[in-house]
Amino acid sequence: MGWTLVVAAVVLAALLGGWVIAKTRPRTAGTAEIGTLPEDRGAVADETEAEAVRAAAERAVVAADEARHRAEHVERLTEEAEQRYLAAQWEARSAAGNESDRLVQRAALDAYRRGDLDVSQLNTIWEHAGASTVEPDPGRVDAARDEYDRALAATAQVRQEAHVAEVAAEALVEETRIVATERPRTGLDDLLS
């Protein structure tokens, strides 16, 4: 997660730094495009700059969309890991219980999967549906819990990456708006001078 933020900050700084350098660099006679008059050089440079910023903003928006899709995918994987964890808990708890307790616990798990119960309600039902006196082997439950914890950490990281990408895209879109509004103003300033 830390490296992603650093990379996003470096990319954003490079884009804005390049724009500042291009904006402050004096134009020489050799920078005009072929077929342009000397007074047209500023307009050509402004249009080129606006196109570059617009293209960077479009790329940033696409990157933000892709990051958002990755976040949604990782969230689905986290939900699946949670389901496996709950199933492992259920199997461990019901291993030594009687048949009626297992049926109640199984029905509660099915209701949770449908979204009719939340986690706290599910745990309450499991606790009241005949807690077993035999300690189950916690290995499978621990492995499922570890997988779930890793999925949660991955979800948090991908969400952060998506947020950084969205902020970078918003900054570049705003930069596009600024460049678009400066270009006409520069032309009016030249006419009024």
HELIX and SHEET records of a PDB file:
HELIX    1   1 GLY A    2  THR A   24  1                                  23    
HELIX    2   2 ALA A   29  THR A   31  5                                   3    
HELIX    3   3 PRO A   38  ASP A   40  5                                   3    
HELIX    4   4 ARG A   41  SER A   94  1                                  54    
HELIX    5   5 GLU A   99  ARG A  114  1                                  16    
HELIX    6   6 VAL A  119  HIS A  128  1                                  10    
HELIX    7   7 GLY A  139  LEU A  192  1                                  54    
END                                                                             
